[in-house]
Amino acid sequence: MDLVTPSFLFGGSVGLYFAAAFAALVYIKRQKTGNIITHILCMLAAVSGVLCSGMLLFSGQESMTGVLLGSAVPYMDISITVDRLSAFFLMLLSILVFCVSLYSIGYVAHYYGKRNTGYFNILYAIFILSMVFVITAGNAVFFLIAWEVMAVISYLLVVFESEDPEIQKAGLLYAVMTHIGTAFLMIAFMVMFRYTGSFDIFGPASEIPGQAKNVMFILFLIGFGTKAGIIPVHIWLPHAHPAAPGNISALMSGIMIKTAVYGLIRFVYDYMGIQAVWWGVAILLAGLVSAFFGVAYAFIEQNIKRMLAYSSIENMGIIFIGTGVSFIAFARGADAVGALAMAASLLHCFNHTLFKGCLFLEAGSVHYATHSKNMEDLGGLIKRMPVTAVIFLGGALSIAAVVPFNGFIGEWLTYQALFAGIVPGDAAYSILFILSVAVLALAGGLAAACFIKMYGIAFLGLPRTHHAAEALEVPRTMNAGAGILAALCLIAGIFPLFFLAMIDQAVLEMTGCSIAGQLQGGLLPLYTPLAAGSSVIMPQWIPLLMGIVVIIAFAALKVFGRNYSERKYGTWDCGFEALNARMQYSGTAFSKPIRVIFRMIYQSSRDLKVKGEYVYHPETMEYTLKTDSVFEKRIYDPLLKWVTLFSKGIKYKVQTGSVHTYLLYIFIAVLALMLYNKIA
């Protein structure tokens, strides 16, 4: 009998996370020791999690089910179920946690003597543990408890640097929005219990009538969509992610928002079953809106972390596009297309975890070295932080879907699923999928431009401030953590079939349909789903031919370049004789054409202040460009204003200060509950 089983490894992983939190508490006054021990234990827990999920995904072992802690209170058992879908998300979490924990050994050091790092590390370990339980919970009550712990702990981590008013505001907004989402989930679980008498996530849902399932779907879409940052319930994400410390931003964007994707697939597809095409259409439309508006707002941002946050909205939109196409296909009986689209969605989840985790960690490194998140304050970092620059470039190429990095693969499969869903004689869905292809292509182009701008302004050119000019390379553990993620981005892009095989196991268990035999590909992500009688878009010999061309090119440069010596010249200065940082292209100028094209979306306001007596030769000119979020300006600000006025209007009518009035309220509430119980 083997001692090393998935159950043993999962239990070891959970135990090590608890040990990490306990170690942070024990060494709360010895900051350096506590920090190192805590994160080493988290790394060991992550390794155990990778092995556990790997055994379930590759060895063909059955799902793991058990009760960690029983309870005399009904429905309060801490039950765990790890099937292949849970194992896949556990794999994502564990890979990211290993890299972030390695990074954090160096990153958290800058808080020594300034803040209580022991408190931070306790929250860090519990935050990870709460996400483990979210994706492995066996009943809805335990899922909701873990979900709420995840929300509260992440809020405390967001406001860790709480003296900053902007961070306080971001934390409050996050707390409000995440609890609104939780409220919708609670109502959905109440409806679930009303008809089944059980909170078992893996139990039958056949007793729930169709209309009740429709209501539950809407509740789940809003509840999980809020956590995922899907537009228009996204407003917390661009504020909270930049406010959090760099390592926490990587965890929140890299895996926390993916728990919403897990919840949507688990409860809508796996538990309720797809019963209506409009469910998939609703998810697809939400994904399209989020993909476009997310990248559109990312493109005009100057704050690096805020730009990455908006980019997360875009990528969650892409994931929702794949999920929506999958649900539409399953509802229409096209299981092969549905399995392909679900695989594309899960693959993009995997890819986004890698490259967005890498980018947020490296954004934290830039802030660590320069004390600024504004790219207009940076410049020239490629010479001062060369290792960080290379790793950041790897993440940027991945998120821009440049071959051979992994970002291309998920989007390519999503395109394939959209094209496969276009069926002759079905005009409505064909038009919808064609428009989806166009939006996805537009979002991809804007994403590429977005990260060209970010990398060029921040890392190239001349330093714009003394902080950028004096920047030094970050500690090795920070670059090592982010570097592993960048390397995985490249490996997953060159050898995609290995990772697709892992995802195929989860898709096969849920849908009964495998896509592994329908895909062809070589060392580069150039493959297409094969149907009967179809042909391969990219023949197998093309990657080999590309490799031969590259080798010949390098050989030619080596042979014919022997007689040439390196020559260095100054950049053409247009006759000014000396270049300076003010002559460089700015991020605002780079995004100006897009601002003009989409001015109705951005609703920008401009202000030009001129000082001096001369019209044509002023002493100084100050140009300010401000962009407001159309969703905050047109939806949330008026709503907040109305709620505030309404609350003030009824405050003195309801809060009378009279005990007799409050007793009357209680009596009416009890009477209403008794009446409801009698009717129900």
C-alpha positions, 0 to 999 in steps of 0.5 A: 500500500502506497503511503504517498496518496493524494489524501496524504499530500492534501492533508500535508499541504493544509497542515503546512499552511497552518504551520506557516501561520503558527510560525508567523505568530510564534516569531512575531517579534523576530521579523526576519526569522519569522518571515523566512520560516513562514514562506519556506513552509508555504513553499513546501505546502505548495509543493505538496499541493502540486504533487496532490493535484498532479496525481489526480490529474495524471494518474487516473486516481478517483476523486478524493472525498472526506470530512476534515472536521465533523460538527454536531451542528447540522450542515456545518461539517468541514467536508472536502472533495477534490475531483479533477476540476478542484485539482486543476485549480489547486494546481494553479494555486500551488504553482503561484503560491510557491513562486510568490512565497519565494518572492516574498522572502525578499519583498517583505524585508522592506517592511522590517522595522516599519510594520508588523510583518508577523501580522502580515504573514499570518494573514498571508498563510490564512488567505492561501488556506481559505482559497484552498478550501474554497476550491475543495469545499464539499458543501455550500455552507463550508464553501460560503464560510471559506469564501467569506474568510477569503474576502475578509483576509484579503481586505485586511491585506489590501489595507495593510498600508492603511495610513494612505487615504487612497488605500482606505478608500480602495479597501472600503470599496472592495469590502462593500462590493465583495459582500454584495457578491456574497449576499447574492451567493447566499440567496442562491444557496437558500434557493438550493436548500429550499428545493433539495433540503441539502447543501451538498454541492455534488448532490442531485439538483433534479428537484429544483424547478426550471424557473428556480434554476434560472433565478439561481443562475442570475444570482450565481452570475452576479455573485461570482461575476463580482469577485471575477471583476466582470463589468459592470460589477468590476469597480473594486478591482482597479482600486484594490489590486493596486492598493495591495502589496505587490505579492498580494496583488499577484495572488489576488489577480493570479488566483483569487479572482479565478475562484469565481470561474471555479464557482461558476463552472462548479455550480452552474454546469456541474451542479445545476446542468445547463438548461438554457442557451441564454445562460451561455449568451449572458456569460458570453456578452459579459465576457465581451464587454469586460474584454473590450472595456478592460483593455481600453481602460488599461491602455490609458492608465499610467499607474503600472499596477492599475493598468495590470488590474484593468488588464485582469478585467480584460483577461477575465473577459476572455475566460468568460467568453470561453465559458459562455461559448462552452455553455451555449454549445452544451445547451445546443447539444454540441458537446465537442465544441463545448468541451473545446471551449471549456478547455480554452477557458481553463487553459487561459485561466492557467496562462493568466495565473502565470503571466499576470502573477509574473507581471504583478510581482515585477510591478512590485519589484519596480515599486520596491526599487523606485518607490513609484507606480507611475510609469511617467516617473520611470524610464531607463530601468533596463540598464539599472534593473536588467534582470527585472527588465528581462523577466518583465519582458517575458510576462509582457510578451506572454500577456500580449499573446506573442508566439511562442509564449503561452498567452497565445494558446488560450486565445487561439483555442478560444478563436477555434471554439468560436469558429467551430460554433459557427454553423450554416443555417443558424444565423443568430448564433453565427453572427454572435460568434463572428462579432465575438471574434472581432471583439476578441481580435480588437482586445488582443490588438489593444493589449499588445499596444498596451504592454508596448507602451508600458515596457517602452515608457518604464524600461527604455529611454532615459530616467525621468526622475532621480528615483529611476536614475538611482534604482538598483536591482531587487534581491535575488529571491524576488527575481527568482520567484517571478523568473520561474513564472516567466520561464513557465510562460515560455515552457507552456508556450513551447510544449502546450500539449502537456498542459492541455493533457492536464486540462483535458482530464478535468474536462473529460471528467465533467463533460464525458468528452475528450479533446486530446485526440482532436488536437494536433500541434508541434513544439509551437502552439500551432494547432487546430481542432480536427473534425472529420474531413478537415485539414490542419491549418498549420502542418507539423513541419512549419515549426521545424522550418522556422527553427531551421531559418533561425539557425541559418540566420544566426550562422550567417550573422556569425560568418559575415559579421566577423569583419565588423566592429561595434560602433556606438553613436549618440541618438539623433538630437534634432539639433538640440545638442543634448537630449534629456528626459523631457524630450521623450515620448510620454505614456499620455502621448502614446495613448492619445490616438486611442483616446481620440478614437474612443473619446465617447468611452473615456469622456476625457477632460482637458485643462491647459494652463499657460504662464508668461506674457508671450503667446507663442513663447510662454514661460511654462505650459501645464497640460492636464488630461483626466479620464473618468470611468463611464461606469462609475460616472454614469452608474455608481456615482448617481446610485451612491448619491441616491442611496445617500439622499434616501438614507438621510431622508428616512433616518429620522423616521425609522431611527426614532430613538424610542424603545417602543418603536424598536419593539414594534419593529421586532414584533412585525418582523417575527409576525412576518416570518411566522406568516411566511413559514405558514404559507411555505 
